[in-house]
Amino acid sequence: MSAETKTGRPIVAVVGPTASGKSDLGIGLALRLGGEVINCDSVQVYKGIEIATAKVPLDERRGVPHHLIDFVPPERNYTAADWARDALAQLEEIEARGRTALLVGGTGFYLRALREPFFEAPPTDAELRRRLVDLRERRGPEHLHRLLQRLDPERATQLAPRDWSRVQRALELRLQTGEKLSARLSQRGAPPPQAERLRVFVLDPPRAELYRRIDRRAEAHFRAGLVEEVRGLLERGVPAGGSALGAHGYRRVVEYLRGERTLESAVEQTKLDVRHYAKRQLTWFRREAGAEWVEGFGEDPAVLGEVSRRLGL
C-alpha cells in the first residue's frame, strides 16, 4: 500500500519527549516507507557530543540513512533557523531520489522553524544566553517574563510566563540589538510548500515509566564517562556557555567541574532537568497544529503498527 495523499508524498515527523523511543519508531517507519531520517534533535547535530545525546549507533540504524546528525563543530551555536534551512535542502535531495523523508527528534522549536520560517536573527551571544539561563534557574521563568514585560510588553502579552524558551529568545533579541521581537515577527517568510505535507506523530508514553527510563539513562550516561567527555571538550576550548554544552546533563557536569556542585548533585539534578524537559516537550507538542498523538513507546510493535495504519501502509 502507498502512503501517497492528494497533496503528494507525506513527510513524516516522529516527535515526543526524550526517552520515548522516537528513533526506533523512525527507523521502523523508514524501512516500511523506503525512507531516510533527518535528525530533528538540537544536541545530536554536534560532533563530539556523544554520551548523553542518544545518537543511534551506525550498526543499529538497520541500513537507514541518517542526515543532519553529528556534523556541527561543538564550538558553533547552530540555530533553529540553520536547521530549518539545512533540513529543507535534505528534504529536496531525499525526494529527488524517490525516497520518503522522516523528521525524527524531540526539538519542537526545530519543527516550528520549518513550518513557520523565522526572520534573520543575529548570531547567538553565548555569554548573554548563559546569564539569562542562570537568572531563570535562580529566580524562575516568571522573572524573565516580568523583564520582558518591561522591554517588549506586546510580545510579553503573547507568551505565558512559563514559556521560558520563547521569552528568553525575545529577551536575547531585545538586549543584543535593541529591537523588539514583536516588531520583527512581521518579517517572517511564507511557509515552504513541504510544510503542507507534514504528518506529525507525537509519542505519548506512560508518564511513570518514562520518568524511570529517564533516571536510568542519566545514571548510565555518568557511568559511561560523561564527566570525562565534558572535561575533554572544555580542554579543547568548547565554550561552557555555548549551545553544545548547554544541553541537559552536560550543563550540570560543567557545574561539577567548576566546583559549583558535587557529582551526586550533578547526577540528581540532571534527572530532574530531563524529567522537566520531557514535560515541556509534551506541552510544546500539544500546541503543534495537526499533531497526531500515539500512546506508547516507539519500540513497541503495536505503536509501529498503529502509525503505519494511519499512514495507509
C-alpha positions as CSV (number, residue, x, y, z in Angstrom):
1,M,0.0,0.0,0.0
2,S,1.1,3.6,-0.6
3,A,1.2,6.5,1.8
4,E,0.6,9.0,-1.0
5,T,-2.1,11.5,-0.4
6,K,-3.9,14.2,-2.5
7,T,-1.1,16.6,-1.5
8,G,1.7,14.2,-2.6
9,R,4.2,12.1,-0.7
10,P,3.9,12.7,3.0
11,I,6.8,14.0,5.1
12,V,6.6,12.1,8.4
13,A,7.7,13.7,11.6
14,V,8.2,11.5,14.7
15,V,8.4,13.6,17.8
16,G,7.8,13.4,21.5
17,P,9.5,13.5,24.9
18,T,13.1,12.4,25.5
19,A,13.5,8.6,26.1
20,S,10.2,7.8,24.4
21,G,11.6,5.7,21.6
22,K,11.4,8.1,18.7
23,S,14.5,6.7,16.9
24,D,13.1,3.1,17.0
25,L,9.8,4.2,15.5
26,G,11.5,6.4,12.9
27,I,13.7,3.6,11.7
28,G,10.8,1.2,11.6
29,L,8.7,3.6,9.5
30,A,11.7,4.4,7.2
31,L,12.1,0.7,6.5
32,R,8.4,0.4,5.6
33,L,8.2,3.6,3.6
34,G,11.6,3.4,1.8
35,G,12.7,6.4,3.7
36,E,15.6,8.3,5.1
37,V,15.8,10.0,8.5
38,I,16.6,13.7,9.1
39,N,17.6,14.4,12.6
40,C,15.4,16.8,14.5
41,D,17.3,17.0,17.7
42,S,19.3,20.1,18.7
43,V,22.0,18.2,20.5
44,Q,22.6,15.3,18.1
45,V,23.7,17.8,15.4
46,Y,27.0,18.3,17.3
47,K,30.2,16.3,16.7
48,G,32.0,15.1,19.8
49,I,28.9,15.4,22.0
50,E,28.1,11.7,22.3
51,I,27.3,10.1,25.6
52,A,24.2,12.0,26.7
53,T,22.7,12.5,23.2
54,A,21.1,9.2,22.4
55,K,22.5,9.2,18.9
56,V,21.7,5.9,17.2
57,P,24.9,4.0,16.6
58,L,25.6,3.2,12.9
59,D,25.2,-0.5,13.4
60,E,21.7,0.0,14.9
61,R,20.4,2.1,12.0
62,R,19.4,-1.0,10.1
63,G,20.7,0.5,6.8
64,V,18.5,3.6,7.1
65,P,20.4,6.7,6.0
66,H,20.5,9.5,8.7
67,H,21.1,13.1,7.9
68,L,22.0,16.3,9.9
69,I,23.5,14.3,12.7
70,D,27.0,14.5,14.1
71,F,28.1,17.2,11.7
72,V,28.3,20.6,13.5
73,P,31.5,21.6,15.4
74,P,30.6,22.0,19.1
75,E,32.2,25.4,19.2
76,R,29.4,26.7,16.9
77,N,26.0,27.8,18.0
78,Y,23.8,26.1,15.5
79,T,20.3,27.7,15.4
80,A,16.8,26.5,14.6
81,A,16.9,28.7,11.5
82,D,20.1,27.0,10.4
83,W,18.5,23.6,10.9
84,A,15.3,24.6,9.0
85,R,17.4,25.7,6.0
86,D,19.5,22.5,6.1
87,A,16.5,20.3,6.6
88,L,14.7,21.7,3.6
89,A,17.8,21.1,1.4
90,Q,17.9,17.5,2.7
91,L,14.2,17.0,2.0
92,E,14.6,18.1,-1.6
93,E,17.6,15.7,-2.1
94,I,15.8,12.8,-0.5
95,E,12.7,13.3,-2.5
96,A,14.7,13.8,-5.7
97,R,15.9,10.2,-5.2
98,G,12.3,9.0,-4.9
99,R,12.6,8.3,-1.2
100,T,10.4,9.4,1.7
101,A,11.8,11.9,4.3
102,L,11.2,11.4,8.0
103,L,12.0,14.1,10.6
104,V,12.9,12.3,13.9
105,G,13.7,14.0,17.2
106,G,12.3,15.9,20.1
107,T,13.2,19.6,19.4
108,G,9.9,21.2,18.8
109,F,11.5,24.5,18.1
110,Y,13.3,23.0,15.1
111,L,10.0,21.7,13.7
112,R,8.3,25.0,14.3
113,A,11.1,26.8,12.4
114,L,10.5,24.6,9.4
115,R,6.7,25.2,9.4
116,E,6.9,28.9,10.3
117,P,10.1,30.4,9.0
118,F,11.9,32.9,11.3
119,F,13.2,36.3,10.4
120,E,17.0,36.6,10.1
121,A,18.3,36.6,13.7
122,P,21.7,37.8,14.9
123,P,24.3,35.2,16.0
124,T,23.8,33.9,19.5
125,D,25.6,35.8,22.2
126,A,26.8,32.8,24.4
127,E,27.6,35.0,27.4
128,L,24.2,36.7,27.3
129,R,22.4,33.4,27.0
130,R,24.4,32.0,29.9
131,R,23.4,35.0,32.1
132,L,19.7,34.6,31.2
133,V,19.8,30.8,31.9
134,D,21.4,31.5,35.3
135,L,18.8,34.1,36.0
136,R,16.0,31.8,35.1
137,E,17.4,29.0,37.2
138,R,17.9,31.2,40.3
139,R,14.7,33.3,40.1
140,G,12.3,31.2,37.9
141,P,10.9,31.7,34.4
142,E,8.3,34.2,35.7
143,H,11.2,36.6,36.4
144,L,12.3,36.5,32.8
145,H,8.7,37.2,31.7
146,R,8.5,40.2,34.0
147,L,11.7,41.5,32.5
148,L,10.2,41.0,29.0
149,Q,7.1,43.0,30.1
150,R,9.3,46.0,30.6
151,L,11.4,45.5,27.4
152,D,8.8,44.3,24.9
153,P,5.3,44.4,26.5
154,E,3.5,43.5,23.3
155,R,5.4,40.2,22.9
156,A,5.1,39.5,26.7
157,T,1.3,39.6,26.4
158,Q,1.5,36.9,23.7
159,L,3.5,34.5,25.9
160,A,2.7,32.5,29.0
161,P,5.0,33.3,32.0
162,R,6.4,29.8,32.0
163,D,7.0,29.6,28.2
164,W,10.7,30.4,29.0
165,S,12.3,29.4,25.7
166,R,10.3,31.9,23.7
167,V,10.5,34.5,26.4
168,Q,14.3,34.1,26.5
169,R,14.6,34.3,22.7
170,A,12.6,37.6,22.8
171,L,14.9,39.0,25.6
172,E,18.1,38.0,23.7
173,L,17.0,39.9,20.6
174,R,16.0,43.0,22.6
175,L,19.2,43.0,24.6
176,Q,21.5,42.2,21.6
177,T,20.0,44.5,19.0
178,G,17.7,47.0,20.8
179,E,14.9,45.8,18.6
180,K,11.6,44.3,19.8
181,L,10.7,40.8,18.7
182,S,7.0,41.9,18.4
183,A,8.2,44.3,15.6
184,R,10.4,41.7,13.9
185,L,7.8,38.9,13.7
186,S,6.2,40.7,10.7
187,Q,9.3,39.9,8.7
188,R,8.7,36.1,8.7
189,G,8.6,34.4,5.3
190,A,5.9,32.3,3.9
191,P,5.8,28.6,5.0
192,P,7.6,26.3,2.5
193,P,5.3,24.1,0.3
194,Q,6.7,21.0,2.1
195,A,5.0,22.1,5.3
196,E,1.6,21.2,3.8
197,R,2.7,17.6,3.5
198,L,3.9,17.1,7.1
199,R,2.3,14.3,9.2
200,V,3.4,14.9,12.8
201,F,3.1,11.9,15.1
202,V,3.7,12.5,18.8
203,L,4.7,9.7,21.1
204,D,2.8,9.8,24.4
205,P,4.2,7.0,26.7
206,P,3.0,6.3,30.3
207,R,4.5,9.0,32.4
208,A,5.7,6.9,35.4
209,E,7.7,4.5,33.1
210,L,9.0,7.4,31.0
211,Y,10.5,9.1,34.2
212,R,12.0,5.8,35.3
213,R,13.7,5.4,31.9
214,I,15.0,9.0,32.1
215,D,16.5,8.3,35.5
216,R,18.1,5.1,34.5
217,R,19.5,6.7,31.3
218,A,21.0,9.6,33.2
219,E,22.8,7.2,35.6
220,A,24.1,5.2,32.7
221,H,25.5,8.3,31.0
222,F,27.5,9.2,34.0
223,R,28.8,5.6,34.3
224,A,29.7,5.6,30.6
225,G,32.2,8.6,31.1
226,L,30.1,11.7,30.7
227,V,32.4,13.7,33.1
228,E,35.5,12.7,31.1
229,E,33.8,13.6,27.8
230,V,32.9,17.1,29.1
231,R,36.3,17.6,30.6
232,G,37.9,16.8,27.2
233,L,35.5,19.2,25.4
234,L,36.3,22.0,27.7
235,E,40.1,21.4,27.3
236,R,39.6,21.6,23.6
237,G,38.1,25.1,24.0
238,V,34.4,24.3,23.6
239,P,32.7,27.2,25.4
240,A,31.0,26.2,28.6
241,G,28.1,28.6,27.9
242,G,27.6,27.5,24.2
243,S,24.7,25.5,22.8
244,A,26.5,22.2,22.8
245,L,27.4,22.1,26.5
246,G,24.1,23.8,27.5
247,A,22.3,20.5,26.9
248,H,20.8,18.5,29.7
249,G,23.5,16.5,31.6
250,Y,26.3,18.5,30.1
251,R,25.5,21.7,31.8
252,R,25.4,20.0,35.2
253,V,28.8,18.3,34.6
254,V,30.2,21.7,33.7
255,E,29.0,23.0,37.1
256,Y,30.6,20.0,38.8
257,L,33.9,20.5,37.1
258,R,33.8,24.2,38.2
259,G,33.3,23.1,41.8
260,E,29.8,24.5,41.9
261,R,28.1,21.2,42.9
262,T,29.0,17.6,43.9
263,L,29.0,14.7,41.5
264,E,26.0,13.2,43.2
265,S,24.2,16.6,42.9
266,A,25.0,16.7,39.2
267,V,23.5,13.3,38.6
268,E,20.3,14.0,40.6
269,Q,19.9,17.5,39.1
270,T,20.3,16.0,35.6
271,K,17.5,13.6,36.3
272,L,15.2,16.4,37.4
273,D,16.2,18.6,34.5
274,V,15.4,15.9,31.9
275,R,12.1,15.0,33.6
276,H,11.1,18.7,33.5
277,Y,12.3,18.9,29.9
278,A,10.1,15.9,29.0
279,K,7.1,17.7,30.4
280,R,7.9,20.9,28.5
281,Q,8.2,18.8,25.3
282,L,4.8,17.4,25.7
283,T,3.3,20.8,26.4
284,W,5.0,22.2,23.3
285,F,3.7,19.4,21.0
286,R,0.2,19.9,22.3
287,R,0.3,23.3,20.6
288,E,1.6,21.8,17.4
289,A,-1.2,22.2,14.7
290,G,-2.5,18.9,13.3
291,A,-0.3,16.7,15.5
292,E,-1.5,13.1,15.9
293,W,-0.9,11.5,19.3
294,V,0.1,7.9,19.7
295,E,0.1,6.2,23.1
296,G,3.1,4.1,24.0
297,F,6.9,3.8,23.4
298,G,8.3,3.9,19.9
299,E,9.9,0.5,20.1
300,D,6.6,-1.2,20.7
301,P,5.5,-3.1,17.6
302,A,1.9,-2.1,18.3
303,V,2.9,1.6,18.0
304,L,4.7,1.0,14.7
305,G,1.6,-0.8,13.5
306,E,-0.8,2.0,14.6
307,V,1.2,4.7,12.8
308,S,1.6,2.5,9.8
309,R,-2.2,2.0,9.7
310,R,-2.8,5.8,9.9
311,L,-0.4,6.3,7.0
312,G,-2.2,3.7,4.9
313,L,0.7,1.3,4.8
